[in-house]
Amino acid sequence: MKKRVVVTGIGAITPIGTGKDTFWSALKSGKSGIDKITKFDASSYDTQIAAEVKDFDPNAYIDKKEAKRMDRFTQFAVAASKLALEDAALNIEEVDSHRFGVVLGSGIGGIETLEKEHEKLMAKGPGRVSPFFIPMMISNIGAGQVSMAFGAKGPNTTVVTACASSTNSIGEAFRIIQRGDADIMITGGAEASITPLSMAGFCSMKAMSTRNDDPTKASRPFDKDRDGFVMGEGAGILILEELDHAIKRGATIYGEVAGYGMSADAYHITAPAPEGEGAARSMKNALNDAEISPEDIDYINAHGTSTPYNDKFETMAIKSLFGEHAYKLAVSSTKSMTGHLLGAAGGIEAIACIMAINESFVPPTINYTTPDPECDLDYVPNHGRERNVKYTLSNSLGFGGHNASIIIKKYE
């Protein structure tokens, strides 16, 4: 018999706020975290804007010496995990460490470290490259460092599926508890790729918005005048727990993970499959796993990147699967506010779903001013609204044709 899995802790480090309450308050009010890039001089780039995490002090969460040996994405992962464990009121000294695990996602990993160490190599030779370069750069080190920080000796792995990484991670952590291999999992993802090389690569792909003179309006999912995504950074972490374990310790339960689905487009390295057929299959798989019908879903947190193809095809996918119910759903893209956190996107978007359930409120898609006839659903334009939310679905669709969907429902 499958075990039930619930969410008992939330940790968020985002461009619009740190901590679940600050993050949620910003989402509700439609606050944008997008501005001119401050981390480096981007004046020669086609895209000069991003959603940076401002005022992040790793030493508030991590020993100063240890923090210096971590890439920024790992710092985000450890800090957000600390926030989530505190939110869960979990005393790790009392936890069976062998049944306490970590599954984290990161699409790009330690690219900031890679760039800095490469500069040293070119300028000063191989003898000046840090001995910590490799263990700071590899994508799995976020999960490794989190396990070391909190003594989690159970299942530990990393998912790298581009922008689907965090949603896949949450789904895999859900499966680990469901089948009885752990009682508690730290899961979600972290990303810190607002760097010169990352930005240059995405600029060359013509994937990002060039609305540099109006940063807060640049991310406009489903709007006819959308012109690309905006890079974001941060971390979204959940504490998943086996239901009986959570009840026994008197945990606050935010919601229950009900279903998980994934699929492959097997179509193109960056473009989504025509008509979003891969995304539709991913959502269908999640619905089947949750043993619910399409009509049960109240809110979809869309992948909604603000790129021409994604928004059109994701809309088509929703309509093909949900039929007439597609027009009764609330569908919003919180990337309009946070930018696109790549491998960490699914983590903060799962948090948005959980908060929507608990607060009976659906966050908006901001900057929706010019309707696109090909995107004709209820995108909760510009202002969030009160709505009873029992079942939520969050989509994450990544380069390489990776699609992941997670269903989180009200705990009853």
C-alpha positions as CSV (number, residue, x, y, z in Angstrom):
1,M,0.0,0.0,0.0
2,K,1.3,3.4,-1.0
3,K,2.1,5.7,1.9
4,R,0.6,9.2,1.9
5,V,3.0,12.1,1.6
6,V,2.5,15.6,3.1
7,V,4.3,19.0,3.0
8,T,5.3,20.1,6.5
9,G,7.9,22.8,5.8
10,I,8.6,25.5,3.3
11,G,11.8,27.5,2.5
12,A,12.0,30.2,-0.1
13,I,14.8,32.4,-1.3
14,T,13.5,34.4,-4.3
15,P,13.9,37.6,-6.2
16,I,10.8,38.9,-4.5
17,G,11.5,37.9,-0.9
18,T,13.0,35.4,1.5
19,G,10.8,33.1,3.6
20,K,7.4,31.8,2.6
21,D,5.4,34.6,4.1
22,T,7.4,37.4,2.4
23,F,7.4,35.5,-0.9
24,W,3.7,34.9,-0.8
25,S,2.9,38.4,0.2
26,A,4.8,39.7,-2.8
27,L,3.1,37.2,-5.1
28,K,-0.3,38.2,-3.9
29,S,0.4,41.9,-4.5
30,G,1.8,41.3,-7.9
31,K,5.3,42.6,-7.1
32,S,8.0,42.2,-9.7
33,G,11.6,41.3,-8.8
34,I,13.0,42.1,-12.2
35,D,15.5,45.0,-12.6
36,K,18.8,45.9,-14.2
37,I,21.6,43.4,-13.6
38,T,23.9,44.5,-10.8
39,K,26.1,41.4,-10.5
40,F,28.2,42.3,-13.5
41,D,28.3,44.9,-16.3
42,A,25.7,43.8,-18.8
43,S,25.7,47.0,-20.9
44,S,27.0,45.2,-24.0
45,Y,24.4,42.4,-23.8
46,D,21.1,42.3,-25.7
47,T,19.4,41.5,-22.4
48,Q,20.5,43.6,-19.5
49,I,17.8,42.7,-17.0
50,A,17.2,39.8,-14.6
51,A,15.5,38.8,-11.3
52,E,18.3,38.8,-8.8
53,V,18.1,37.8,-5.2
54,K,19.0,41.0,-3.4
55,D,20.7,41.4,0.0
56,F,21.4,37.7,0.4
57,D,24.0,37.1,3.2
58,P,25.1,33.4,3.2
59,N,26.7,33.9,6.6
60,A,23.3,34.4,8.1
61,Y,22.7,30.7,7.4
62,I,26.1,29.0,6.9
63,D,29.5,29.2,8.7
64,K,31.6,31.8,7.0
65,K,34.4,29.4,6.1
66,E,32.0,26.8,4.7
67,A,30.1,29.4,2.7
68,K,33.3,30.4,0.9
69,R,33.6,26.8,-0.3
70,M,30.2,26.8,-1.9
71,D,28.9,28.2,-5.2
72,R,26.0,30.6,-4.9
73,F,23.5,28.0,-5.9
74,T,24.6,25.7,-3.1
75,Q,24.4,28.6,-0.6
76,F,20.8,29.1,-1.7
77,A,20.1,25.4,-1.4
78,V,21.5,25.2,2.2
79,A,19.9,28.4,3.3
80,A,16.5,27.6,1.9
81,S,16.7,24.1,3.5
82,K,17.5,25.6,6.8
83,L,14.4,27.9,6.5
84,A,12.2,24.9,5.5
85,L,13.4,22.8,8.4
86,E,12.8,25.6,10.9
87,D,9.4,26.1,9.3
88,A,8.7,22.4,9.8
89,A,9.7,22.7,13.5
90,L,11.8,19.6,12.9
91,N,14.3,18.7,15.6
92,I,16.9,16.8,13.4
93,E,18.5,15.4,16.6
94,E,15.4,13.3,17.1
95,V,15.1,12.2,13.5
96,D,16.2,8.7,12.3
97,S,19.0,10.1,10.0
98,H,19.0,6.9,7.9
99,R,15.3,7.6,6.9
100,F,15.9,11.3,6.3
101,G,17.0,12.1,2.7
102,V,17.5,14.8,0.1
103,V,16.5,15.1,-3.6
104,L,17.4,18.5,-5.1
105,G,17.3,19.8,-8.7
106,S,19.6,22.3,-10.5
107,G,19.6,22.8,-14.2
108,I,23.1,24.4,-14.4
109,G,24.8,24.0,-11.1
110,G,28.0,25.9,-10.2
111,I,28.5,28.0,-13.3
112,E,29.6,31.1,-11.4
113,T,32.5,29.1,-9.9
114,L,33.3,27.6,-13.3
115,E,33.6,31.0,-14.9
116,K,35.7,32.5,-12.1
117,E,38.1,29.5,-12.1
118,H,38.4,29.6,-15.9
119,E,39.4,33.2,-15.7
120,K,42.1,32.3,-13.2
121,L,43.4,29.5,-15.5
122,M,43.6,31.8,-18.4
123,A,45.2,34.7,-16.5
124,K,47.5,32.9,-14.1
125,G,47.9,29.3,-15.1
126,P,46.7,25.9,-13.8
127,G,48.4,26.2,-10.5
128,R,46.1,29.0,-9.4
129,V,42.9,27.1,-9.9
130,S,41.2,26.4,-6.6
131,P,41.3,22.8,-5.2
132,F,37.7,23.4,-4.3
133,F,36.8,24.1,-8.0
134,I,35.3,20.7,-8.8
135,P,33.4,20.1,-5.6
136,M,32.0,23.7,-5.8
137,M,30.9,23.4,-9.4
138,I,29.3,19.9,-9.8
139,S,25.5,20.0,-9.8
140,N,25.0,17.3,-7.2
141,I,26.9,19.2,-4.5
142,G,23.8,21.1,-3.5
143,A,22.2,17.9,-2.3
144,G,25.5,16.7,-0.9
145,Q,26.0,19.9,1.1
146,V,22.4,19.9,2.4
147,S,22.8,16.4,3.6
148,M,26.0,17.2,5.4
149,A,24.6,20.4,7.0
150,F,21.6,18.6,8.5
151,G,22.8,15.0,8.9
152,A,20.4,13.5,6.3
153,K,21.9,10.0,5.7
154,G,19.0,8.5,3.8
155,P,18.3,8.5,0.0
156,N,20.2,11.3,-1.7
157,T,20.3,12.3,-5.3
158,T,20.2,15.2,-7.8
159,V,17.9,15.7,-10.8
160,V,19.2,17.6,-13.7
161,T,16.4,18.1,-16.3
162,A,16.9,21.7,-17.2
163,C,13.8,23.8,-16.2
164,A,11.9,20.7,-15.0
165,S,14.6,19.8,-12.4
166,S,12.8,20.9,-9.2
167,T,9.5,19.5,-10.2
168,N,11.1,16.2,-11.0
169,S,13.0,16.3,-7.7
170,I,9.8,16.9,-5.7
171,G,8.2,14.0,-7.6
172,E,11.1,11.7,-7.0
173,A,11.2,12.6,-3.3
174,F,7.4,11.9,-3.2
175,R,8.0,8.4,-4.7
176,I,10.8,7.6,-2.2
177,I,8.5,8.3,0.8
178,Q,5.5,6.7,-0.9
179,R,7.3,3.4,-1.3
180,G,8.6,3.4,2.2
181,D,12.3,4.2,1.7
182,A,12.3,7.3,3.9
183,D,10.1,9.2,6.4
184,I,11.3,12.8,5.6
185,M,12.8,14.3,2.5
186,I,14.3,17.8,1.8
187,T,13.4,18.5,-1.8
188,G,13.1,21.3,-4.4
189,G,15.9,23.0,-6.2
190,A,18.4,25.9,-6.4
191,E,19.9,27.9,-9.2
192,A,22.3,30.8,-9.5
193,S,23.0,31.4,-13.2
194,I,22.8,35.1,-13.6
195,T,26.4,35.1,-14.8
196,P,28.2,36.6,-17.9
197,L,28.5,33.3,-19.7
198,S,25.0,32.1,-19.0
199,M,23.5,35.4,-20.0
200,A,25.6,35.5,-23.2
201,G,24.5,32.0,-24.1
202,F,20.8,32.7,-23.7
203,C,21.2,36.0,-25.5
204,S,22.7,34.2,-28.5
205,M,19.7,31.9,-28.5
206,K,17.4,34.9,-28.7
207,A,15.4,33.3,-25.8
208,M,15.3,36.3,-23.4
209,S,13.3,39.5,-23.3
210,T,15.1,42.6,-24.5
211,R,12.7,45.0,-22.8
212,N,15.6,46.6,-21.0
213,D,14.0,50.0,-20.5
214,D,11.0,48.6,-18.6
215,P,12.3,45.7,-16.5
216,T,9.3,45.1,-14.4
217,K,7.1,44.7,-17.5
218,A,9.5,42.4,-19.3
219,S,8.1,39.1,-18.2
220,R,4.6,38.9,-19.6
221,P,3.4,35.3,-20.0
222,F,0.5,34.7,-22.4
223,D,0.5,38.4,-23.4
224,K,0.5,39.0,-27.2
225,D,3.6,41.2,-26.9
226,R,5.8,38.8,-24.9
227,D,9.3,38.6,-26.3
228,G,11.2,36.1,-24.2
229,F,11.8,35.0,-20.6
230,V,13.8,36.8,-17.9
231,M,16.4,35.0,-15.9
232,G,15.9,34.5,-12.2
233,E,17.8,32.9,-9.3
234,G,17.1,31.5,-5.9
235,A,15.8,28.3,-4.2
236,G,12.5,26.7,-3.3
237,I,12.6,23.9,-0.8
238,L,9.9,21.7,0.7
239,I,10.0,19.2,3.6
240,L,8.0,16.2,2.5
241,E,7.0,13.8,5.2
242,E,5.2,10.5,5.5
243,L,1.7,11.3,6.9
244,D,1.8,9.1,10.0
245,H,5.3,10.4,10.9
246,A,4.0,14.0,10.5
247,I,0.9,13.4,12.7
248,K,2.9,11.6,15.4
249,R,5.2,14.6,15.9
250,G,2.3,17.1,15.7
251,A,3.6,18.8,12.5
252,T,1.7,21.5,10.7
253,I,0.5,20.0,7.4
254,Y,0.3,22.5,4.5
255,G,-0.9,20.1,1.9
256,E,-0.6,16.6,0.4
257,V,1.3,15.6,-2.7
258,A,-1.3,13.7,-4.6
259,G,0.2,12.9,-8.0
260,Y,3.3,13.1,-10.2
261,G,3.7,12.8,-13.9
262,M,6.5,13.2,-16.5
263,S,7.1,12.7,-20.2
264,A,9.5,13.4,-23.0
265,D,8.8,15.4,-26.1
266,A,11.5,13.4,-28.1
267,Y,11.2,16.3,-30.5
268,H,13.8,19.1,-30.3
269,I,16.7,20.3,-28.1
270,T,15.0,23.6,-27.1
271,A,11.5,23.9,-28.8
272,P,8.5,22.3,-27.2
273,A,6.6,19.6,-29.2
274,P,3.9,20.9,-31.5
275,E,0.6,21.7,-29.7
276,G,2.2,20.9,-26.4
277,E,1.5,17.2,-26.7
278,G,4.3,16.2,-24.4
279,A,3.1,18.6,-21.7
280,A,-0.4,17.3,-22.0
281,R,0.9,13.7,-21.5
282,S,2.8,14.8,-18.4
283,M,-0.3,16.4,-16.9
284,K,-2.4,13.4,-17.8
285,N,0.1,11.1,-16.1
286,A,-0.1,13.2,-12.9
287,L,-3.9,13.1,-13.0
288,N,-3.8,9.3,-13.4
289,D,-1.3,9.0,-10.6
290,A,-3.5,11.1,-8.3
291,E,-6.6,9.1,-9.4
292,I,-8.6,12.2,-10.1
293,S,-10.4,13.7,-13.1
294,P,-9.4,16.9,-15.0
295,E,-12.4,18.6,-13.5
296,D,-11.0,18.2,-10.0
297,I,-8.1,20.7,-10.7
298,D,-8.8,24.2,-9.5
299,Y,-5.6,26.0,-10.2
300,I,-2.6,25.4,-12.6
301,N,0.7,27.2,-11.9
302,A,1.8,27.2,-15.5
303,H,5.4,26.9,-16.8
304,G,4.4,30.2,-18.5
305,T,7.9,31.4,-19.5
306,S,6.8,34.5,-21.6
307,T,8.3,33.0,-24.7
308,P,6.2,32.8,-27.9
309,Y,6.2,29.0,-28.3
310,N,6.0,27.9,-24.7
311,D,2.9,29.9,-23.8
312,K,1.0,29.0,-26.9
313,F,1.8,25.3,-26.7
314,E,1.2,25.0,-23.0
315,T,-2.2,26.7,-23.5
316,M,-3.0,24.2,-26.2
317,A,-1.9,21.3,-23.9
318,I,-4.2,22.5,-21.2
319,K,-7.1,22.8,-23.6
320,S,-6.5,19.4,-25.1
321,L,-6.5,17.6,-21.8
322,F,-9.0,19.6,-19.8
323,G,-11.6,20.3,-22.5
324,E,-14.3,22.7,-21.4
325,H,-13.0,22.7,-17.9
326,A,-9.9,24.5,-19.2
327,Y,-12.0,27.7,-19.3
328,K,-13.1,27.2,-15.7
329,L,-9.6,26.8,-14.3
330,A,-7.4,29.5,-12.9
331,V,-4.1,29.4,-14.7
332,S,-1.3,31.8,-13.8
333,S,2.4,32.2,-14.3
334,T,4.3,33.5,-11.3
335,K,7.3,33.9,-13.5
336,S,5.8,37.2,-14.5
337,M,7.0,38.3,-11.0
338,T,10.0,36.1,-10.2
339,G,11.5,35.6,-13.6
340,H,12.5,32.1,-14.6
341,L,14.6,30.4,-12.0
342,L,15.4,27.6,-14.5
343,G,16.1,24.4,-12.5
344,A,14.8,26.1,-9.3
345,A,11.5,27.3,-10.9
346,G,9.4,24.2,-9.9
347,G,10.5,24.6,-6.3
348,I,9.1,28.1,-5.8
349,E,6.1,27.4,-8.0
350,A,5.2,24.4,-5.8
351,I,5.3,26.8,-2.8
352,A,3.0,29.1,-4.7
353,C,0.5,26.2,-5.2
354,I,0.7,25.2,-1.5
355,M,0.1,28.8,-0.4
356,A,-2.8,29.1,-2.8
357,I,-4.4,26.1,-1.1
358,N,-3.9,27.4,2.4
359,E,-4.8,31.0,1.7
360,S,-7.7,30.3,-0.7
361,F,-6.1,32.8,-3.1
362,V,-4.7,32.5,-6.6
363,P,-1.7,34.7,-7.5
364,P,-1.9,36.7,-10.7
365,T,-0.1,36.8,-14.0
366,I,1.1,40.4,-14.1
367,N,1.8,42.5,-17.2
368,Y,-1.1,40.9,-19.1
369,T,-2.2,43.9,-21.2
370,T,-2.7,42.7,-24.8
371,P,-4.7,39.4,-25.1
372,D,-3.3,36.8,-27.5
373,P,-6.1,35.0,-29.4
374,E,-4.0,31.9,-29.2
375,C,-3.8,32.1,-25.4
376,D,-7.4,32.5,-24.4
377,L,-7.7,30.9,-20.9
378,D,-8.2,32.6,-17.5
379,Y,-4.6,33.7,-16.7
380,V,-5.7,35.6,-13.5
381,P,-4.6,38.8,-15.2
382,N,-2.8,41.5,-13.2
383,H,-4.6,41.0,-9.9
384,G,-4.8,37.8,-7.8
385,R,-8.2,36.7,-6.5
386,E,-9.8,34.8,-3.8
387,R,-10.8,31.3,-4.8
388,N,-11.3,28.0,-2.9
389,V,-8.5,25.8,-4.1
390,K,-8.5,22.1,-3.3
391,Y,-6.3,20.6,-6.1
392,T,-3.4,22.4,-7.8
393,L,-1.2,21.4,-10.7
394,S,2.3,22.8,-11.3
395,N,4.0,22.3,-14.7
396,S,7.7,22.5,-15.5
397,L,9.0,22.0,-19.1
398,G,12.7,21.9,-19.8
399,F,15.1,22.0,-22.7
400,G,15.7,18.5,-24.1
401,G,11.9,17.9,-24.0
402,H,11.7,17.1,-20.3
403,N,8.1,17.6,-18.9
404,A,7.2,17.3,-15.3
405,S,3.9,17.9,-13.5
406,I,3.1,17.7,-9.8
407,I,-0.4,17.7,-8.1
408,I,-0.7,19.1,-4.6
409,K,-4.0,19.0,-2.8
410,K,-5.6,20.3,0.4
411,Y,-4.9,17.9,3.3
412,E,-8.1,16.3,4.6
